[in-house]
Amino acid sequence: MRPFLGIRGFKEYFCCQGYPKSLLFLKILKEEGCGVDCASYVELLMSQKLGFAGQDIMFSSNNTPAEEFQFARDLGATINLDAYEDVAFLKEAAGIPNVISCRYNPWRFLLSWERASWIIQKKLSLA
């Protein structure tokens, strides 16, 4: 379960959405030193009730209401923004924490999906 155990500073996060009814599984993950990745207020609240705190919680959500960003900040969770454009809303809604992360998709800026697909197929010799 811990293939990255030897990498200093690395932490595994598991999605709460996949295990909403399996509190036992989430408790085992906590015992193993893993974190949780939450996408909603309910998942943040569930993680808090199970004893996850601070950087044990990653908050990755889409179309996030201000209240959820604020709750994630209150818990000390690492906020993972869906897009760079969300930085301004986070700043307004809850302030910018010392540590945040942002999903990055270089294909979006460099190539159309058709061109990217063609390149991948060529590289894999599928075309």
JOSUL-V938577 format. One record per backbone hydrogen bond with DSSP energy under -0.5 kcal/mol. NH is the residue of the N-H (numbers start at 0). CO is the residue of the C=O. Records with the same first field share a line. If there is no record, write none. Layout:
BEGIN
NH=CO  CO
END
This chain:
BEGIN
4=1
6=3
7=5
9=6
13=34
15=36
17=14
18=15
19=16
21=18
22=20
25=21
26=22
27=23
28=24
29=25
30=26
31=27
32=29
33=28
34=11
35=55
36=13
37=35  57
43=39
44=40
45=41
46=42
47=43
48=44
49=45
50=47
51=46
53=74
55=52
56=53
57=35
58=77
59=37  57
60=58  79
67=64
68=64
69=65
70=66
71=67
72=68
73=69
74=70
75=71  72
76=71
77=56
78=76  98
79=58  77
80=78  100
85=82
86=83
88=84
89=85
90=86
91=87
92=88
93=89
94=89
96=94
100=78
102=80
105=103
107=104
108=104  105
109=105
110=106
115=111
116=112
117=113
118=114
119=115
120=116
121=117
122=118
123=119
124=121
125=120
126=120
END
